[in-house]
Amino acid sequence: MNSSKPFRAGGAFIAAGVITLGGVFATGCGGGDTATTPTAAATTALPASPTLPPATAAAANPVVKVGNLEISNIRARATVTDTTAVYLTIKNNGAADTLLSAAVDPAVAAMAQVHEVVASGGTMVMQEMKAGLPIPANGTVELKSGGYHVMVMNVKKPVAAGDIVPITLVFEKAGSVAIKAPGQDDTSAGGMGGASASPTMAH
Amino acid sequence: MQYVHLRKEVIMSFKYMTVAARAVRPAYVRRVLIAVMAGVSLLAVACGGSSSASAPTATPFSWQGALVTPPFVKPNAVLTDTSNKPFDLRKDTQGYVTLLYIGYLHCPDICPQHMSDLRQAFIKLPVDVTKHVRVVFVTADPDRDRPDLIRKWLDSFNTGFIGLYGTQAQVDALQVSLGIEPAQKEDLGGGNYAVSHAAYVIAFGTDNVAHLVYPSGITADTWIHDLPQLVNAGWKGS
């Protein structure tokens, strides 16, 4: 039901142009300026996106290796609702692979899906990546706000900062790997996010 | 179709764009095209030097939010707040810089990220600034987002953030008046659904006019940069 027919609204129009243009910026700016790089661009701009230096997060958040892949900067969004998002970075040291799907223990939540956020008309919608998320050869893919995430639905208990969300990632070539995502109040990749940034600041 | 495509280019976020957008004010379409091209060429410059947010010579103020062209007036809508009292969007935010966002609680990504950024900004900004700012969240998913849940969710960011709901028709009408395509449900299976929605926060000045929007992808620093100016100096971009 995605209508792409012209939508008219008196005068004010606003749109998701951010996405298209964001792609240009992300590419144009290369690495470094992560704080202002539009993440929404990730859907189009993705794979060779700037590799975040996970300097501070690395210590507290171990790198998980499976096949040629290194998964790091794993975190889940702390929330009071029954849905959360898991974010992480996948570094591929070998041939191209695909993140096919994600799974979660039914005791923890009802289901997990690999999602992307895309523009639809003038709005944004998130949707399951049914064909999976491509992990380019020797490339890095970031799952971060505005681009990709693993959505975990109907969690039995809302994820608080420090809670662990265990999920399984299923890759086409590397196979399955279990990861543990610690809940964080601020999961932004470029901001004050890191695991060491005192997640439980006053509410 | 062409109309839609052009509209997509209108809002160019990010500081690289603002100068170009401000300089160009002719007919609608031309404004868009020129701004796009100018913005892209400016990018080279912006990326060339230091990526620091603080440009040394900042006269006039360089907004990090994206300019709204043309600016529009705060809609005259009455919804219901989380204590189940009527909330008149225009009257009850009169005199405040008002940051309006339409989203939904089951949104795991963009909605909580905006709120999280605002939470961080409100922690870091002086009270003299934040006391003049109202953050207003309106649910696009009134079927699931009951007022007590909205309150609980907002409280996890900032107890001062305002939460509003209404009938689906009311919420849809508000979106239309803001130039946003009304939210649609997208099935995710297992009884879950996502809701399409605008991914930006709309900033109204104390003049009750929206001049700036803040798309997905900004950070708390963007607010920390722009809000003091909006509060203390007002909108001076036109």
Interface residues (C-beta under 8 A of the other chain):
Chain A: M1 N2 S3 S4 K5 P6 F7 R8 A9 G10 G11 A12 F13 I14 A15 A16 G17 V18 I19 T20 L21 G22 V24 F25 G28 C29 G30 G32 D33 A35 T36 T37 P38 T39 A40 A41 R77 A78 T79 V80 T81 D82 T83 T84 A85 A110 M111 Q113 H115 V117 A119 S120 G121 G122 T123 M124 V125 M126 Q127 E128 S145 G146 H149 M151 V152 M153 N154 D185 D186 T187 S188 G190 G191 M192 M201 A202 H203
Chain B: M1 Y3 V4 R7 K8 E9 V10 I11 M12 S13 F14 K15 Y16 M17 V36 G39 V40 L43 A44 A46 C47 S51 A53 Q64 A66 V68 P70 P71 F72 L105 H106 C107 P108 D109 I110 P112 Q113 S116 D117 R119 Q120 I123 L149 K152 W153 D155 S156 F157 T159 V176 S177 L178 G179 I180 E181 A183 Q184 E186 L188 G189 G190 N192 A194 V195 S196 H197 A198 A199 Y200 I202 A210 V213 P215 S216 G217 I218 T219 A220 D221 T222
